[in-house]
Amino acid sequence: SLAITADGSAWSWGGGGQGRLGHGDYQNQLLPKKIEAFGGQRVLAVSAGHCHSMAITADGAVWSWGDGDFGRLGHGDGQNQLLPKKVEALAGRRVV
């Protein structure tokens, strides 16, 4: 599960398989935990897939993490990402 607080922080909890929670590991989280990898950037939107997650930050960047099978994270490979990683293919594009 994912949530955004009023200050623009992203939080996740639940099953940590494939790194889908964005905390740099595969651990389950029984309580909401702040995703520190955004480093103070304001998160505007989040989306939770079955095995991966995505976010949009205030600067318009798209981020993804979790299960990278079939290229679903948009990084040009099939690797899992344990931390949010910017989708460079969308850099400079207006994403809403």
C-alpha positions in Angstrom: 0.0 0.0 0.0 1.1 3.6 -0.7 0.1 7.0 0.7 1.2 10.6 0.4 1.1 12.9 3.4 0.3 16.7 3.2 4.0 17.5 3.2 4.6 15.5 0.0 6.2 12.5 1.7 5.5 9.0 0.3 4.9 6.1 2.7 4.5 2.4 2.0 3.6 -0.8 3.9 2.5 -4.4 3.3 4.4 -7.1 1.4 8.0 -6.2 0.5 8.6 -8.8 -2.1 10.5 -7.7 -5.3 11.4 -4.5 -3.4 8.0 -3.0 -4.2 7.9 -0.9 -1.0 11.0 1.2 -2.0 12.9 0.8 1.3 16.0 -0.9 -0.3 15.1 -4.4 0.9 12.5 -7.2 0.6 11.1 -6.8 4.1 7.4 -6.7 4.9 6.2 -3.6 6.7 3.3 -4.0 9.2 3.0 -0.2 9.6 3.4 2.7 7.2 7.1 3.6 6.7 8.4 6.8 5.0 10.2 6.1 1.7 13.4 8.0 2.4 14.8 7.6 -1.1 12.9 10.7 -2.3 15.2 12.8 -0.1 12.8 15.6 0.6 11.3 15.8 -2.9 7.6 16.5 -2.9 5.6 13.5 -4.2 2.4 14.4 -6.0 1.0 11.0 -7.0 1.7 7.3 -6.3 0.4 4.1 -7.8 0.7 0.5 -6.5 0.8 -2.4 -8.9 0.8 -6.0 -7.9 4.6 -6.2 -7.7 5.8 -2.7 -8.4 5.1 0.9 -7.5 5.4 4.3 -9.2 5.4 8.0 -8.2 5.4 11.4 -9.8 7.3 14.2 -8.0 6.7 17.9 -8.1 9.5 18.4 -10.7 7.5 16.2 -13.1 9.8 13.2 -12.8 8.4 9.7 -12.9 9.9 7.1 -10.5 9.4 3.3 -10.4 10.5 0.4 -8.2 9.8 -3.2 -7.5 9.6 -6.1 -9.9 11.2 -5.2 -13.2 10.1 -8.3 -15.2 9.1 -7.6 -18.8 10.5 -4.0 -18.6 7.5 -2.8 -16.5 9.5 -0.3 -14.6 10.5 1.6 -17.8 14.3 1.4 -17.2 15.1 -0.6 -20.3 15.8 -3.9 -18.5 14.1 -6.5 -16.4 15.9 -5.9 -13.2 14.2 -5.4 -9.8 14.7 -2.0 -8.2 14.7 -1.9 -4.4 14.6 1.9 -4.3 12.7 4.4 -6.4 14.6 5.1 -9.6 13.8 7.9 -12.0 12.4 6.8 -15.4 14.9 8.6 -17.7 12.9 7.8 -20.8 10.2 10.2 -19.6 12.6 13.0 -18.6 11.6 16.3 -20.0 8.1 15.2 -20.8 5.0 16.5 -19.1 3.5 13.6 -17.2 0.1 14.1 -15.5 
